Amino acid sequence: MQRNAALTAMLLLCCTSAHAQSGSYPTKPIRFIVGAAAGGGLDVVARLTSPTVGAALGQHVIIDNRGGAGGIIAAELTANSAPDGHTLLMGNIASLAVHPHVYKGLGYDPIRDFAPGTFAVSGANVLIVHPDVPVKTVQELIALARSKPDGLVAGSPGHGSAGGLAAKLFSSMAKIKMVHVAYKGGAPAMTALLSGETQLIFASPSTAIPQVKAGRVRGLAVSTLKRSPILPELPTIAESGLPGFETDNWYGMVVAARTPRAIVERLNTEFTRALNAPDVKQALLRQGLDPTPGTPEAFGKYIKAEYEKWGKLIREAGIQTN
């Protein structure tokens, strides 16, 4: 009897502690870490959703841009933060699925060290070139690259980023040489392209579409198997001479592992509400980003599937980030 009573008391204490942790949440402003400079796709999604989330939680959501190392710095900060829901990460394919396969000695493991919050958005990478590059199609780009002994200069949002990986896969499948220049996010990479510092990039829709629409850069194709509704005039790379080519760009919110389940569920609820808000949803769709929030479990399964998929591809293609 005494043993049962002690066990019951322990369970009650744990439940009370968990309730205390989650029932008063949040108790201070929330730090929302973004692994890229301001202005890129990750930053755009975080800034569009944070006001609605903050209002619902009764606290300010402060965007903390930590560009560099392709999002590794941001991911490590989040993985090592207190598991109390006051530090969030807007992660992406690079930080949550690719980096462990191309970098040794990472300070985090995406499967072990994060609790999935919700899938946020997905979209195509857009292959764009500087106006001075004399090509209008993917095939012309490949022919031009083959005529250049030193290859073309391709920018990216960072080593191991979705754009960087798309460029590596493109050069591998097309059997061309490209010089890879990594920047600290999509916005700096676009600035480099506009200035002529680089000749092409695979950009996120939110970064590429305004420049393509304004005629400042030339769009050649999209990286998904289906054409983008926002840029229907652009063919897919797969239909432009590289059958089977496919990459996409996805983002999602995660917190440190061991964050109480009730807090994860609360964050999931509020981010889902924000992503489904008509004004936020339309703003994202206008930038070629499809908001598709879901449960923490669904996002966790997706991360694992992407982790395995890209690990296999990277090993088979011999893709390196540097």
C-alpha positions in Angstrom: 0.0 0.0 0.0 2.8 2.4 1.0 4.5 1.7 -2.3 1.4 2.3 -4.3 0.7 5.5 -2.4 4.3 6.7 -3.1 3.9 5.9 -6.8 0.6 7.8 -7.0 2.1 10.8 -5.2 5.0 10.8 -7.7 2.6 10.6 -10.7 0.6 13.5 -9.3 3.7 15.5 -8.7 4.8 15.0 -12.3 1.4 15.9 -13.7 1.3 19.0 -11.5 4.8 20.0 -12.7 3.9 19.5 -16.3 0.7 21.6 -15.9 2.7 24.3 -14.2 5.1 24.4 -17.1 2.5 24.6 -19.7 -0.5 26.1 -18.0 1.2 29.5 -17.5 3.0 29.4 -20.9 4.3 31.7 -22.2 5.8 33.7 -19.3 8.1 36.0 -21.4 8.6 37.1 -25.0 9.2 34.3 -27.5 12.5 34.2 -29.5 11.9 33.0 -33.1 15.2 32.1 -34.6 15.6 32.3 -38.4 18.7 30.8 -40.0 19.0 33.4 -42.7 19.3 37.1 -43.2 16.2 39.3 -43.3 14.3 39.3 -46.6 14.6 35.7 -47.6 11.9 33.0 -47.7 12.5 31.8 -44.1 12.3 35.3 -42.8 9.2 36.1 -44.8 7.3 33.2 -43.4 8.4 33.9 -39.8 7.4 37.6 -40.0 4.0 36.9 -41.6 3.0 34.3 -38.9 4.6 35.8 -35.8 2.1 38.7 -35.2 -0.9 36.3 -35.2 0.9 33.8 -33.0 2.1 36.5 -30.6 -1.4 38.0 -30.2 -2.9 34.6 -29.4 -0.2 33.8 -26.9 -0.2 37.3 -25.3 3.5 37.8 -25.8 5.8 39.5 -28.3 7.4 37.1 -30.8 10.8 38.5 -31.6 12.5 37.5 -34.9 16.2 36.7 -34.4 18.0 36.4 -37.7 21.0 34.2 -37.4 22.4 33.8 -40.9 25.6 32.0 -41.7 26.7 28.4 -42.1 23.6 27.5 -44.0 21.3 27.7 -40.9 23.6 25.6 -38.7 24.1 28.4 -36.2 20.4 28.9 -35.8 19.7 25.2 -35.5 22.4 24.7 -32.8 21.1 27.7 -30.8 17.6 26.2 -30.8 18.7 22.6 -30.0 20.7 23.9 -27.0 18.0 26.2 -25.7 15.8 25.6 -22.7 13.0 23.1 -23.6 10.2 25.5 -22.5 8.8 26.8 -25.7 10.3 30.3 -25.5 12.8 29.6 -28.3 11.5 28.5 -31.7 13.2 27.7 -35.0 11.9 28.3 -38.5 13.8 25.3 -40.0 14.0 24.1 -43.5 15.2 21.3 -45.7 18.8 22.3 -45.2 18.9 22.4 -41.4 16.4 19.6 -40.7 17.3 17.1 -43.5 20.5 17.8 -45.4 23.2 19.2 -43.1 23.8 15.9 -41.1 24.8 14.2 -44.3 27.3 16.8 -45.5 28.8 18.2 -42.3 30.7 16.2 -39.7 30.6 17.2 -36.0 27.3 19.1 -36.1 26.2 20.4 -32.8 22.7 19.0 -33.2 20.8 16.0 -34.6 17.6 17.0 -36.3 15.8 13.8 -35.3 17.0 13.6 -31.7 17.3 17.3 -30.7 14.1 18.8 -31.9 10.4 18.4 -31.2 8.4 19.1 -34.4 5.9 21.8 -34.1 4.2 22.1 -37.5 5.0 22.0 -41.2 4.7 25.5 -42.5 5.0 26.0 -46.3 6.5 24.4 -49.4 7.4 25.8 -52.8 9.6 25.3 -55.9 13.1 26.5 -56.3 13.2 28.9 -59.2 16.2 28.7 -61.6 17.0 32.3 -62.5 19.9 34.0 -64.4 21.3 37.5 -64.6 19.9 39.4 -67.7 23.4 39.5 -69.2 23.6 35.7 -69.3 22.6 35.0 -73.0 20.2 32.1 -72.4 16.4 31.7 -72.3 16.1 28.0 -71.7 17.6 25.3 -69.5 19.1 23.6 -72.5 20.8 26.9 -73.6 22.1 27.3 -70.1 23.6 23.8 -70.1 25.2 24.4 -73.5 26.7 27.7 -72.3 28.1 26.1 -69.2 29.7 23.4 -71.3 31.4 26.0 -73.4 33.0 27.6 -70.4 36.1 25.8 -69.1 35.8 27.4 -65.7 32.0 27.0 -65.6 29.3 29.4 -64.5 29.1 31.1 -61.1 26.1 30.0 -59.1 25.1 31.7 -55.9 23.1 30.2 -53.1 21.5 31.0 -49.7 24.3 28.9 -48.1 26.1 25.6 -48.1 23.7 22.8 -47.8 20.7 25.1 -48.5 17.8 24.0 -50.7 19.1 26.3 -53.4 22.7 25.2 -53.0 21.6 21.5 -53.1 19.5 22.1 -56.2 22.5 23.7 -58.0 24.7 20.8 -57.0 22.1 18.3 -58.3 21.6 20.3 -61.5 25.3 20.4 -62.3 25.7 16.7 -61.5 22.7 15.6 -63.7 23.6 18.0 -66.5 27.3 17.1 -66.3 28.5 20.7 -66.2 30.8 22.7 -64.0 29.6 25.5 -61.7 31.5 27.6 -59.2 29.4 27.7 -56.0 29.3 30.9 -54.0 27.4 30.6 -50.7 25.8 33.7 -49.0 24.1 34.2 -45.7 20.6 33.8 -46.9 18.3 34.2 -49.9 18.3 38.0 -49.9 22.1 38.4 -50.0 22.3 35.8 -52.7 19.7 37.7 -54.8 21.6 41.0 -54.3 24.8 39.3 -55.6 22.9 38.1 -58.7 21.4 41.5 -59.4 24.8 43.1 -59.2 26.3 40.6 -61.6 28.6 39.0 -58.9 27.0 35.7 -59.8 25.3 34.4 -63.0 22.6 32.2 -61.7 20.8 31.0 -58.5 18.1 28.6 -57.5 16.0 30.9 -55.4 13.0 30.5 -53.1 9.7 31.7 -54.6 9.4 34.6 -52.2 12.9 35.8 -53.2 12.6 35.1 -56.9 9.1 36.0 -58.0 9.3 39.8 -57.3 12.5 40.1 -59.3 11.2 37.9 -62.2 8.0 39.9 -62.4 9.9 43.1 -62.4 12.2 41.9 -65.2 15.3 42.4 -63.2 16.3 38.7 -63.7 15.3 36.0 -66.2 13.4 32.9 -64.9 14.2 29.7 -66.8 12.4 26.9 -64.9 11.1 25.6 -61.6 12.6 22.6 -59.7 9.4 20.7 -58.8 7.7 18.1 -61.0 4.7 20.3 -61.5 4.7 23.9 -62.7 4.2 26.7 -60.2 0.7 28.3 -60.2 2.4 31.7 -59.5 4.8 31.3 -62.5 2.9 29.0 -64.9 4.9 30.3 -67.9 8.1 28.6 -66.5 8.6 25.0 -67.4 9.9 22.4 -65.0 13.6 21.4 -65.2 12.4 17.8 -65.6 10.5 18.7 -68.8 13.3 20.9 -70.0 15.9 18.2 -70.7 16.7 16.7 -67.3 14.0 14.0 -66.7 13.6 13.1 -63.0 15.0 16.4 -61.7 13.1 17.4 -58.5 13.8 19.5 -55.5 11.5 21.6 -53.4 11.9 24.2 -50.7 10.0 23.6 -47.4 9.9 25.3 -44.0 8.6 24.2 -40.6 8.6 25.2 -37.0 10.5 23.2 -34.3 11.4 23.6 -30.7 14.0 21.9 -28.5 13.4 18.3 -27.7 11.8 17.5 -24.3 9.6 20.6 -24.6 6.3 19.7 -22.7 3.7 18.2 -25.0 1.1 20.7 -24.0 3.3 23.6 -25.1 4.1 21.9 -28.4 0.4 21.4 -29.0 -0.4 25.1 -28.1 2.3 26.3 -30.6 0.9 23.9 -33.2 -2.6 25.3 -32.7 -1.5 28.9 -33.0 0.8 28.5 -36.0 -1.9 26.5 -37.8 -4.3 29.3 -37.1 -1.8 31.9 -38.4 -1.0 29.9 -41.5 -4.7 29.4 -42.3 -5.6 33.1 -41.7 -6.9 34.4 -45.0 -4.5 37.4 -45.2 -1.5 35.4 -44.3 -2.4 32.5 -46.6 -3.0 34.9 -49.5 0.3 36.7 -48.9 2.2 33.4 -48.9 0.4 32.1 -52.0 1.3 35.3 -53.9 4.9 34.5 -53.2 4.6 30.9 -54.5 4.6 29.4 -51.0 1.9 26.8 -50.2 0.8 26.8 -46.5 0.0 23.3 -45.4 0.2 23.0 -41.6 -0.4 19.7 -39.9 0.1 17.9 -36.7 3.4 17.6 -34.9 3.4 13.9 -35.6 2.9 14.4 -39.3 5.7 16.9 -39.5 8.0 14.6 -37.5 7.4 11.8 -40.1 8.0 14.2 -42.9 11.3 15.3 -41.5 12.4 11.7 -41.1 11.4 10.8 -44.7 13.2 13.9 -46.1 16.3 13.1 -43.9 16.4 9.6 -45.4 15.7 10.7 -49.0 18.4 13.4 -49.1 20.9 11.2 -47.3 20.5 8.5 -50.0 20.7 11.1 -52.8 23.8 12.8 -51.4 25.6 9.5 -51.0 24.7 8.2 -54.4 25.5 11.4 -56.3 28.6 12.2 -54.3 27.3 15.7 -53.6 29.6 17.8 -51.4 28.9 21.3 -50.1 32.4 22.6 -50.5 
